[in-house]
Amino acid sequence: MKQYIVVLLLLVYGVCGRAQEEMEPVFTPPFDFPLTFSGNFGEIRANHFHGGLDFKTGGVIGKTVRALSDGYILRIRVTNGSGYVLDVHYDNGYSTINRHLSAFLSPIAERVEQLQYEEESWEVEIVPQPDEYRVKAGQPIALSGNTGYSFGPHLHLDVFETASGDYVDPMPFFQSKVKDTRSPRAEGIMLFPQPGKGLVEGRMKNLTIQPNRKEPVEAWGEIGAGIKAYDYMDGVGNHYGVYSVVLEVDGEEVFRSTVDRFSQEENRMINSWTYGQYMKSFIDPGNTLRMLRASNGNRGIVTIGEERDYKFRYTLKDVFGNTSRYDFTVRGRKRAIEPMNYPDKYFFKWNKTNYLQEPGLSLVVPKGTLYDNVFLNFEMEADSGAIAYTYQLSDREVPLHTAGELRIGLRHRPVADTTKYYVARIGSDGRAYNAGGKYENGYMTAKVLSLGTYTVRVDTVAPEIIPVNRQSWGKNGKIVYRLKEKETGIASYRGTIDGKYALFGRPNIVKSYWECKLDPKWIERGKKHIVEFTATDERGNTTVSRTSFVW
């Protein structure tokens, strides 16, 4: 009887084991050469997490990109931001986006080019039927490149869980193909006294210390901690985001971050979790990012309420299990904490809709837009000759999760055409950045994604079109222009050769040039041609350039 039970258990275990194996996706690597990376999942980027892995391609373009599993081509795009893009739906429950490609393969390449000429647009999108372009694991599907917003040849690969739509970390799928023995390394630790509730070294000001500092830091009341750290991998000089950060105080875990997945709706929450390059080990009340977990009942905020030493420990870990630890001591020293008294008018609460009315200005920040309470240290600069007053809503940029609505009144209208005005955000460098906007009844109205300093500017200057190496166009078989636009940015462009549409595109927007590759399929060879290129900025200012060349 016992033997029968043992055999039965072994059979059940075998069936369950096989079922579990069948559930776990198996991915073929996108390349047939050793895998190295220039970027990993979840790295800190401006206003977003890095959504995938950046595979190195040896500094060259044109490497064959392969399907990871069986599935079908879901979407085909050409965009300014990501260049040539191929989305693939796999049968194993995952989908991918391959970005910055140099080329599609036949017959997709020909279909894309035909559509570009039909729509007279560099940027196009095709959504095939699921049975149009089936792929098998390991099948070539595209060529790697350096197109779009890219600083060097590589493949950016996003992986999504199809059912939820979440971005997920692709590294575990390729872990067996990668060697990594290097641990994450901290570069700094920051302590955050909470406004009106805490002090660090007697001040209500953030303090940066070195990792593993030996001398205690004095504090009292409620404080948060944050860490600046990077991961590293064997054989390359790049640094990466850290997969796991755990903060313990006196041996008890108070906070944990695990960078393994996020949704598109969570993407901007990076602005709440991070402070510059520091990852905060506490959670703002309006931040619902799932990769963060506080376990001390106070969002990860630590209360220093006794005159004793508090032992802090950070544990950093990567996907491969490589681990490092950093210890420091916070010494409780009792001090009086001055409460913060804010005028209600300038105190915005994170869990309600907030309004501000000032001469010539109105601001609405909807509920769910702020991550934490904000005090607006409001200032108004009244230049009698300016188009509008300059309004400081905050002396530092306060990112919003969704847009607020800002209205600024025009005091002067030096230009009659109201389409030339735009709302300008004044950066910490003093430069004006286009925030868009529309004129309505004496006001400019714009959607803004941060609280900072704003005013109204006017743009009446058309873009400058600069031919690049014009004398070599015929020889190189390529027409190249560089555009300069100082204020509001390029909104649209169009090129023709001998009066017919010519396919100009931005192969790499970092380099900021526009080019048309001459193709006898579309342009007759062996004669003189007239190329006309038109560029229009965001305020409708237009420049037309006409040039002749022989090809």
N, C-alpha and C positions, 0 to 999 in steps of 0.2 A: 504493500500500500504506500509506504514511504517513497519507494522508488518511482511509483506511478505519479505521486505528487511532484517529485523533483523534476521528472520528465515534462509534466504538464507546465510547471513554472518556467522551465527553460524554453518551451515552445512559445508560451505567452510572452516571455521577455524577448525572444527573437522576433516575434511578429511586431511587438511594440517598438523594438529597436529599429526594425526595417521601416516602419511607418514614420518614426521620427526622422530617420535619415532621408526618407522621401520628401518630408516637409521642408528640410533645410535646403535652400537654394545652392546650387553649384554653379559658379561663374567661371567661364574661360577668361583669362586676362585679355585686355584690349590689344596688347602687343605681344609679339613672339620674341622679345628680347627682355633682359632683366629689368624689373620695375624699380624706378626711383621717382621721387616726387619733389616738386617745387612748392607745393602747398597741400595742406590737409583739410579735413572736414572741420567746419566750425571756427576757423581762424577769425580773429577780430578784424572786421573791415568797416568802412564808413557806412553807418546806418544799416548794416546787414551782416549776417554770418556768411563766411565762405561756404557755399552749398555743396561742395564735392571735393574730389581729389584732382590735383594738377599733376599729370604724368609728364615727366621729362622725356624729350625725344632727341636727345643728343645734340641740341642746338640747331637742328635742321627741320624743315617741313617735308611733307610728303610721305611720312611713315604710314603704313597700312593699319587702319583701325578696324578691329574685328568685333563681331557680335559676341556678347557675353554668354548668350544662351539661345534657345529656340524662341522665336517670336515674330514680330512684324514691325515694319517702319510705321510709326504713329504720326509723325509730323516732320515736314521738311521746311526749313526757313533760311532766309538770308536777312540778317539784321545788322545795323551799325554797331550795336553793343557787343554781340557775340559772334559776329561774322557768319560763316557757314555753320548751320546747326542741324543736327539730326536727332530726333526723338525716337526711341525704340521701346515698344511694349513687349515684355517677355512673358512667356507662359507660366513662369514660376512665381508670379505675384509681384514682380518688380518692374519698374520702368526706368529708363535712363535718358539723359540729355547729353549729347556729345557736342561741345562748343569749340569755337576757334579753329574749325577745320579749314584746310586749304582748298578742298574740292570734294564734290560728290562723285560717285561712280556712275557709270552708264547703267540703265537708261535715265536715272534720276537727274544727272547733270544736264542732259539735253532738255528734259522737261522743265527744269528750273530756268534755264536760259530762254527758252521759248516764252515762258510766262513773264519773265522780266521785260521782254520786248513787247509782248501783248499789253501789259499793264503800264509800260513805260516807267518802270520803277526798279531800282536796285534792290529794295527791300520787298520780298515776296514771301508768301506762305502757302504751302500745299498740305492738305490733310487727306491722305490716300485712304481707300477702303482697306479693312484689315487683311483682305486676301490679295491685295495688289503687290506688295513687296514683302513676302515671307523671308525670314532669315534663319540660318542654322548657327549653332554655337561654333565660333571660330571663323565664320564666313567674313571676308572683307566687306566693309560697308561704307568706308570713306577714307580720306587721307588727312593726316594731322596737319595743323598749320599754325598760323600766327595772326589770324584775322580778328576783327573787332577790337574790343578794348583788351589788348594783350601786349605784354612787355617782352615777349620772347616765344619761340616755338614751343608748344606744349599741347596736350589734350586736357581740357577740363571735362571731367565726367561727374555729372550729378546722378545719384541713384534715389529713386522714390519707391516707397511702399505703395503699390497701386491702389489698394483698398482705401487707405487713409489719405493719400496724397502727401504724406510727410516726406521731407528730405531725411535720408538715413545715411549713416556713416558707411561708405563703401569699403573702408580698410579691412574689416573682418573678412570680407569675401575674398580678399587677395592676401591674407595674412601668411598663408603657407608659402607664398612666392616671394616674401620680403624678409630680409634679415635686419633686425634692429635690437641692439643691446644697450643703447644709450638712454639714460633717464632724463626726464624733464629737469630744467634748471631755473631757479628763481633769480630774479634780478633786483627785486625790491618788494617791500611790504608797506602798505599805507593804512593808517588808522584814521577813522572817520568819527570824530565826536558828533553826536546828534544835536542839531540846533536846539538850544534851550534846555538840553537834557544831559549833556556830557562835556567833559573837558579832557584834553590830552596835553600833558606838560603845561597845565594851567591855562590853556587857550582853547577856544572853540574854533579850531582851525585844523585841517587835515595835516597829518605828520607822516613823512616818508622815512623809513628806517631800512638798514641793510638786513638781508636775510641772516638768520642765526646771530643776531645782535646779542652780545653778552650782557650789556648793562640794561637793567629794567627800564621800562618806559612808565612814567607816572601818569595815572588817569583816574577819573572819577565819573560816575554816572553811566550813561548809555553810550557805547561806542560800537562801531562796526570795523571790520578789517577787510583788506583786499590785498591781492598779490599780483605782481607782474612776473610772468613766467613763460617760458617757451620750451617746446620739446625739440629733440634732435634725433637724427637717424644716422646709421652707419654709412660711411663712404661719401657723404654729401655735406656741403657747408650751409645748407638752408636751415632755418628754424621754423617751427610749426606751433599750432595751437595745442593746448594741454587738454587731454581727454578727461581726466578726473582730478578734481581738487576737493580735498576734505579738510575742514578746520575743526580741531578739537580744542576744548578749554578744560583744563584739569582732568584730562582723560575721557571727557564726554564729547561726543560729536555734536556740533551745533549747526553745521552747514555742509552741504555736499553739492557739487556740480558735476554732471555727467554729460558730456557733449556727444550725444549719440543720435539725436533726432530733433527736428523742429518743423513747424508748419510755416507756410508763407505768412499767415496771420501773426506769427510770433517773431518774424524776422527783425522788425524794427525794435523789438524789446532788448536787443543787444545794447541799445543806447541807455537802457535802465540798468542792465547788469554790469556794464563796464564804466570806468572813469578813466578816459584816455586809454592806455594799454593795461590798466589794472582791472582785474576781475574781482568784483565785490563779493564778499562772503556773507552778504545779507541781502534781503529781497525787499525792494520798494513795494509799498502796499498795492500799487496798481499794476505790478508786473506779475503776469501769470505764466511765465516761461516754464514749461514742464521740466526742462533739464536742471532746474534749480530746486533744492529741497532744504528747508530749514527744520531742525528737529528740537529746537530749544523753546518753542512756544512763543518766540518773540522775533520771528522773521530772520533769525541769525544775529540779531543785535545782542551784544553781551553787556550785562549790567555789572559794573565794577562798584559794588556797594559795601565792600569790607576793606579795611586797611590791612591787606595781605598781598602776597604774590599770586598772580593768576598765570598758570602755565599754558601758553598757546602753542599748538603744533599744527603745521601744514603738512599734509601728505599729498604728493603729486604723483600721478600715474599715467602711463600711456596705454594704448590699446594692447600692446605686447606684454604688459605687466611690469615694465621697468619702472622703478619707484625711487623717489627721493623725499627727504623729510627736512623740515626747517622748524626750529624752536626759537621762541622768544618769550620774554616775561613782561607782563603788565603789572605794575605795583600800584595797588589801591592807595591813594592819598586823598583824604577827605578835603574838599574845597567847596566853597559856595558857588552855585551855578546860577547865573543871572538868566531869568526867563526871557524869551524873545517876545517882544510886543510888536505886532504888525498891525498897521491900519487895515481894517476889514476890506477896504476898497482895493488894496493891492495884495491881498492874501488869497491866492487861488487854491482851492481844495481839490484833491485828486479824484474824489468820488462824487462830484457834482458838476453841473454846467456853470461856467464862470463867464462873467461879463466885465468889460472895462469901457468906460466912456470918458473921453478927455476932449478938449477943444480940437476939432478937426480929426478925431480918431475914434473908432469903435473896434472892439475886439470881442469875439465869441470863441470860447474854448469849450467844446462839448464834453459832456461826461464820458469818461473812458479814454480821454485823450492824454491826460497827465498820468505819470507813474507815481508821483509823490506830490505833497503840498509844495507850493512855490510862492515865495515872496517876490513880488515885482518891485525891484528898486527903480521905479519909474523916473525917467527924466525926459524933458522936452527941450529941444534946441530950437529956438525961434529966430531963424535968420530971415530978416525982412525981405531979402531979395530972392529967397529960395522958392522953388515951385511948391514945396510943402514943408511943414515942420519935420524935423527928424525926431523920432520917438524911440527912446531906449526902454524897451519892455523889461529887459534883464541885461546886466552887464556881462553875463556869460550865456552862451547858447544853451537853451533848455529844449531838448528834443521832444517832440510830441509824437504820440503813437499814430494818430490820424490828424488830419488837417484842421486847423482853426481858421476862422474867417476874419480877415483884417480889412478895415476900410480907412483910407487916409484921404482927407480933403485937399484939393488943389487951391493954393492961395494965389498963384499966378499961372497964367497959361501963355508962355512965350511962343508956343506953336498952336495954331488953330486946329490942326488935325489931332484929335484926341486918341487916335490909335497909336500915336508915337510915344505915349507915356507908359511907364511901367513902374511897378513897385520894386524897390531895390532894398536888398538886405545888406547892411554895412557890416563887413566882417571885422574880426579883431585886428586885421592888417590895414583897416581903413578903406579897403577896396569895396566897390559896389558890385553886388551879384544880383542877377536878374531873378526876381521872384514872380514875374508874369503880371497878371492882373488885367482888369477890364474897366474902362471908364463908364461911370453911371451917375448922372445927375450931380456933377461936381466932385465926385469921389472916385478914387481907384480902389477896386475891390479885388483881393487876392486870397487864395488858399495858401496858408503857410504851415510848414512842418517843424518850426522851431520858434521859440520866443527869443528874440534878440533885439537888434536895432534896425529900424526900417524908416524909409522915406520914399519919395517919388522922384524919378529921373525921367529925362526925355531922350529918345534915341532917333536922330534924323540922319545918321551917317550910314550909308550903304556899305556892304561888305567890299573888300578889296580882292580882286581876282588876279592871281600872279601865275603866269605860265612858268613851268619848270623845265629847263633844258629844251626850249622850243625847237632849237636847231637840230635836235636829235630825235624828234618825234617820229619822223619817217623811218630813220635808221633803226630805232628801238621798237617800232611797231606799237607805240604806246603814247597817248596824250596824257600829260600830268599837269594838274593845277594845284596850287596851294591857296587857301582862302584865309583872309584875316578879318575877323569880326570882333571889335573891342568891347561891345556892350551886351547885347541880348542874345547872341548866338545865331547860328545858321538854322533857319526853319525849313528851307527847301532849296533844291537846285535841279537844273535840267540841262542836258547837252544835246545838240544836234550836229550832224555832219552832212553838209550839202542839203540841209533842210529836213533830213530824216532823223528820227530819234536815235541817239547814241547812248550806249549803256555805260554811264559813268557810275563809279561806286567808291566807297571808302574802305579799301582793303584792311586798313589798320587805323583806327581813329586816334590812337596815341600819336602817330606821326602826322596826322591832320592833313592828308593830301587826298585828292580826288583823281581817279585815273580811268581811262578808257583804253582797253586793249583792242587794237585794230585787227579785225577779222574779215577776210575776203568773203565770208558768207554774208556779211552785212554791208561791207564797204568795198567799192570797186578799186582795184589796185592800178598803179601806174599813171596817176594823174594828180592834178592839184585839187585840193579840197578846202572847203570853208567850214571851220568848226565854230559854233556859237555856244557859249556857256553862260547860263543865268544863275545867279545866286540871290536869295532873299533872306533877310534876317527875321527875327521874331516880331519885329514891329513893322514889317512890310516894306522896308527899304530894299531896293533891288538894283543890282549891277548886271550889265550885259557885256560880255567880252566876245569879240569876233576876231578870229585869227586864221590865216591861211597856212597850209603845209602841203608837202608833196609826199605821197606814199604809193 
